[in-house]
Amino acid sequence: MAAFVLRASQEAVVAYTGGLMGVSAVPGSGKTQTLSYLAAKLVAEGASRTTRRS
């Protein structure tokens, strides 16, 4: 499978860090893949925060 390369508008979604989010786009624009990427990123970041000990 080819690497997922984010477009500028998708990068904005993946960089989002606060509150609720609504994403509207045309069919086939990559919403599901982008939001899956964001979810994986948030889980990984949350996992790294909870496994770090001070």
C-alpha atoms as a printed R data frame, in Angstrom:
   type eleno elety resid chain resno       x      y      z
1  ATOM     1    CA   MET     A     1   0.000  0.000  0.000
2  ATOM     2    CA   ALA     A     2   1.260  3.495 -0.811
3  ATOM     3    CA   ALA     A     3   2.055  5.912  1.992
4  ATOM     4    CA   PHE     A     4  -0.717  8.292  2.928
5  ATOM     5    CA   VAL     A     5   0.305 11.812  1.909
6  ATOM     6    CA   LEU     A     6  -1.822 14.542  3.441
7  ATOM     7    CA   ARG     A     7  -3.044 17.473  1.389
8  ATOM     8    CA   ALA     A     8  -3.026 20.943  2.994
9  ATOM     9    CA   SER     A     9  -6.692 20.755  4.017
10 ATOM    10    CA   GLN     A    10  -6.147 17.286  5.504
11 ATOM    11    CA   GLU     A    11  -3.097 18.521  7.431
12 ATOM    12    CA   ALA     A    12  -5.316 21.143  9.065
13 ATOM    13    CA   VAL     A    13  -7.691 18.402 10.249
14 ATOM    14    CA   VAL     A    14  -4.865 16.228 11.580
15 ATOM    15    CA   ALA     A    15  -3.283 19.205 13.395
16 ATOM    16    CA   TYR     A    16  -6.567 20.110 15.145
17 ATOM    17    CA   THR     A    17  -6.310 19.800 18.934
18 ATOM    18    CA   GLY     A    18  -9.373 21.324 20.538
19 ATOM    19    CA   GLY     A    19 -12.990 20.470 21.096
20 ATOM    20    CA   LEU     A    20 -15.587 19.208 18.695
21 ATOM    21    CA   MET     A    21 -14.916 19.082 14.982
22 ATOM    22    CA   GLY     A    22 -17.116 18.870 11.937
23 ATOM    23    CA   VAL     A    23 -15.680 17.852  8.584
24 ATOM    24    CA   SER     A    24 -17.627 18.318  5.404
25 ATOM    25    CA   ALA     A    25 -16.255 17.398  2.013
26 ATOM    26    CA   VAL     A    26 -17.289 15.809 -1.244
27 ATOM    27    CA   PRO     A    27 -17.397 12.019 -1.637
28 ATOM    28    CA   GLY     A    28 -13.991 10.512 -2.291
29 ATOM    29    CA   SER     A    29 -12.077 13.421 -0.775
30 ATOM    30    CA   GLY     A    30 -10.342 11.321  1.880
31 ATOM    31    CA   LYS     A    31 -12.456 12.085  4.975
32 ATOM    32    CA   THR     A    32 -12.419  8.549  6.334
33 ATOM    33    CA   GLN     A    33  -8.694  8.079  5.806
34 ATOM    34    CA   THR     A    34  -7.893 11.503  7.267
35 ATOM    35    CA   LEU     A    35 -10.065 10.996 10.349
36 ATOM    36    CA   SER     A    36  -8.657  7.483 10.820
37 ATOM    37    CA   TYR     A    37  -5.158  8.978 10.668
38 ATOM    38    CA   LEU     A    38  -6.178 11.603 13.247
39 ATOM    39    CA   ALA     A    39  -7.697  8.956 15.540
40 ATOM    40    CA   ALA     A    40  -4.552  6.818 15.349
41 ATOM    41    CA   LYS     A    41  -2.409  9.870 16.111
42 ATOM    42    CA   LEU     A    42  -4.541 10.814 19.136
43 ATOM    43    CA   VAL     A    43  -4.483  7.253 20.473
44 ATOM    44    CA   ALA     A    44  -0.704  7.055 20.048
45 ATOM    45    CA   GLU     A    45  -0.213 10.417 21.762
46 ATOM    46    CA   GLY     A    46  -2.578  9.450 24.560
47 ATOM    47    CA   ALA     A    47  -0.799  6.142 24.996
48 ATOM    48    CA   SER     A    48   2.562  7.867 25.185
49 ATOM    49    CA   ARG     A    49   1.226 10.322 27.781
50 ATOM    50    CA   THR     A    50  -0.200  7.576 29.967
51 ATOM    51    CA   THR     A    51   2.911  5.395 29.786
52 ATOM    52    CA   ARG     A    52   5.350  8.193 30.687
53 ATOM    53    CA   ARG     A    53   6.238  8.360 34.345
54 ATOM    54    CA   SER     A    54   7.541 11.549 35.952
